[in-house]
Amino acid sequence: MNPIEATPSPEQRRSLWRELGDAIRGTGADYTKIPLRRAVFLLAVPMVLELVLESTFAVVDIWFVAKLGASAVATVGLTETFLFLLYAVGIGLAMAVTAVVARRTGEGDPEAAAVSAAQAMWIAVLASLPFAAGGILFARELLQLMGADTWTLTHGVRYMQWMLGSNMVIMLLFVCNAIFRGAGDAAVAMRVLWVSNGLNLVLDPILIFGLGPIPALGVEGAAIATVIGRGTGVAMQLWILLRGSRHIRIRIAQLAIEAATLWHIVRTSLGGIGQMIVAMTAWIFLMRILAAIGSDAVAGATIAIRLMMFTLMPAWGMSNAAATLVGQNLGAGEPGRAEASVWRIGWYNMAFTVAVSVVFFLFPRELIGLFTTESAVIDIGAEWLRILSYSYFVYGWWMVSVQAFNGAGDTVTPTKINLVFFWLIQIPLAWLLALQMDLQATGVFWAVFASETSVGLFTLWLFTRGRWKTVRV
């Protein structure tokens, strides 16, 4: 190719900037009819930017908390083991909501999409209540159950009460953004999380360390900042849904409970919830094993998992775009186009995760050292990053193939896969290597490597068989 021809022309550059502007602003495009490359771009860009900021907050939040010591980081890690159960319900419900709203949108039925969205919000509210009661009333007992140290039991109880007690905003944030993604309004979901997490980032250091008349609240301040930021995001979501976005609007009359639609979404979401509960409870068992090893192991693992979340969020963003494209194109009767979108995004994901794995392999200690100066924590966290780097390329394909199943409405298949690979392989293997063979935290990390590499390859193989194309939602 002539080098001159390979250089983008001014018109091509202007076109790229216009596409980028459309992706960030949002468009009324029909994603089942426009060129696939453009559909992927318009959906993936805002979803990637949305989750990049979400993961940036997670990393910066733990950076501030780490200034309070390893026990403070362990407080966050142990609390998150219970939040993961909440996330399992919220994300599982969000999977179903995205699939249903995307399918109705692809079928050209915005009325049914709006009714489904309204019922999903009711489910989110009702599901949050047991978690709130348990978190407020039994925070100390839950931390003791997880093997928390004396510092955490003295200073961390309020953190858990705030985080679990206000979980309704987390549930609504998940579900409302799933509504926007399913409808094709990815740019709206992006802007909501920008505001929510931006506010968190500003409030975090103020409430943790104090400023002027505002007292230093320590680790509790991190929880309050999160609640304020996410609550503001939910208020934005509700206002936009009632006012109407480019692709969906909920009218006041549609907020009335419709038992049939509500139950349909519950049934559709059971597979997704089960899928996430299996994965999240597996993480709880891993954290319990690490807690038996010591707070340094929990702290190192917590920092490493935050870095992992940070680096995987762009790939999750692209995978979420695949879920929307699969749902809408199946609804429009275009299964071939649905599959093509998954393969295209899968290659993008693999290229990205390979690049990340190189950084993890070369600079693990430097990355963990950004958050703490405690050598034991750095040793443990760095070891996990290096072990993860060996299989990171598989993660990109695993995420996009799982989201293809979920976007099609087949949330049961990934649940069965997770049950085998996480409960029957990962947990027993981690227990055996860490505690019985005395490999300590290293054993946990190699168990994660073995199980998650295997589950990624198996899920991709199952996707190629194509049965997800026939699922009815």
PyMOL commands that set and color helices and strands:
alter all, ss='L'
color gray80, all
select helices_A, chain A and resi 3-6+10-25+36-66+70-106+110-137+139-145+150-155+157-165+167-183+186-209+219-243+252-255+259-293+295-331+335-362+364-369+375-389+392-408+412-436+441-464+467-470
alter helices_A, ss='H'
color red, helices_A
deselect
rebuild
show_as cartoon
